[in-house]
Amino acid sequence: MHAADDPRRGLLDLYRPAGPLYERGEGAWLIAEDGSCHLDFTTGIAVNALGHGSPLVRRAIEEALETGLIHTSNLFRTRPAEELALQLLELTFPGKVFFNNSGAEANEAALKFARRWARARGGASKHEFIAFRGSFHGRLFGTVALTDRAKYREPFEPLMPGVRWAEPENLDSVRAVLDRERTAGIVVEPIQGEGGVTPMSAEFLQGLRALADEAEVALIFDEVQCGFGRSGTLFAYEPSGVTPDILTLAKPIAGGLPMGAVVVTDAIAETLQPGDHGTTFGGGPFVASVARAVLCALSEPALLEGVRRREAHVRAALAPVVERHARVQKVRGRGLMLGLVLNEPCAAEVVAQARAEELLLVAAGTDVIRLLPPLNVEEELLDEAARRLDAALGALS
Ligand SMILES: *Cc1c(COP(=O)(O)O)cnc(C)c1O
């Protein structure tokens, strides 16, 4: 509980935000009330892909406000969601889109859509989902059931039943739990985020595609964190050459405004009817309007090329840091979704020490530190982050 005079006393004590009160943001910097500038390599957990105070996002918000339309509900047509859906399909695969308000909500919808389709195809018994060790898909009853973290699950059991577990990069472990009669979907993050920044190989995703096809099971890619340019391609699944049946998206999609999206193939769309699912806020004109502008920016080839160039730059800057500190094992990940893998479970300590160096980072589990800078971060700030990280690790040893 907060002390009686703590300004946080009105907030439920589910987070313990440390450090100062932030008042402004500019690019990769968060500026505290005392005027100190903190290098933000969390980007609100991979949300602010274009940095704080992005002129593009600001302009999109101002334009959206001019219409006077913030929300109408899905009882009425508005243009932004209709256009955003077509724009997304152009960049993904032929199908249909459903908008809602967060990553967990997008995944919950995906589970319902997958069950509907699988049952229409193979009968009522098809309801199970296969999830992977190290996964994170959200904190709602369905999504937390697919999330491999005891602390998030156990206090709230019973969760959604019917989840079977497999090992990442191990197709035999998928075969062992895949059941043509019972399985509705396989849910995987092409790059695991919260679980430790672990990319799935192209061969593994291709193998999942083949298994899903054989057993008539929906292949669901959760790109809530790794999607929209973060990995150096617009979607992290692209290098594998396979597409999912369902793609879930959220974090950076609307420039920091809350939005989730689910893209489904036409075959799945055909099994869904009015009334099967719904949302009050999802796809509202204000948020969708901003998302149109953000999506244009994030799908620019020059931006994606820039992410790959920055990846090479930051990897080079981090190499001597990895070399110098015994507690650092290696850098893992893709694009600007990189994890510093530690040899001991000291991620929280490193994050705290980096904060003392005015570098903001977020852990992924107990032994990985995530670096999630803005996708358009200045290259010298990648060097600056490596210097601050080096200092933090030095102070700890
Ligand atoms: C953050 C995240 C979610 C949950 O998104 P929320 O918007 O917090 O509900 C789901 N899947 C992945 C891969 C995520 O990183």
PDBQT file of the ligand as one rigid body, heavy atoms in Angstrom, charges set to zero:
ROOT
HETATM    1  C1  LIG A 401       2.079  -6.629 -24.834  1.00  0.00    +0.000 C 
HETATM    2  C2  LIG A 401       1.707  -7.909 -25.484  1.00  0.00    +0.000 A 
HETATM    3  C3  LIG A 401       0.395  -8.408 -25.437  1.00  0.00    +0.000 A 
HETATM    4  C4  LIG A 401      -0.685  -7.749 -24.605  1.00  0.00    +0.000 C 
HETATM    5  O1  LIG A 401      -0.994  -6.482 -25.046  1.00  0.00    +0.000 OA
HETATM    6  P1  LIG A 401      -1.802  -5.466 -24.084  1.00  0.00    +0.000 P 
HETATM    7  O2  LIG A 401      -2.068  -4.301 -24.976  1.00  0.00    +0.000 OA
HETATM    8  O3  LIG A 401      -0.932  -5.169 -22.923  1.00  0.00    +0.000 OA
HETATM    9  O4  LIG A 401      -3.042  -6.183 -23.680  1.00  0.00    +0.000 OA
HETATM   10  C5  LIG A 401       0.109  -9.564 -26.131  1.00  0.00    +0.000 A 
HETATM   11  N1  LIG A 401       1.052 -10.197 -26.847  1.00  0.00    +0.000 NA
HETATM   12  C6  LIG A 401       2.317  -9.756 -26.907  1.00  0.00    +0.000 A 
HETATM   13  C7  LIG A 401       3.302 -10.510 -27.740  1.00  0.00    +0.000 C 
HETATM   14  C8  LIG A 401       2.688  -8.612 -26.222  1.00  0.00    +0.000 A 
HETATM   15  O5  LIG A 401       3.959  -8.192 -26.250  1.00  0.00    +0.000 OA
ENDROOT
TORSDOF 0
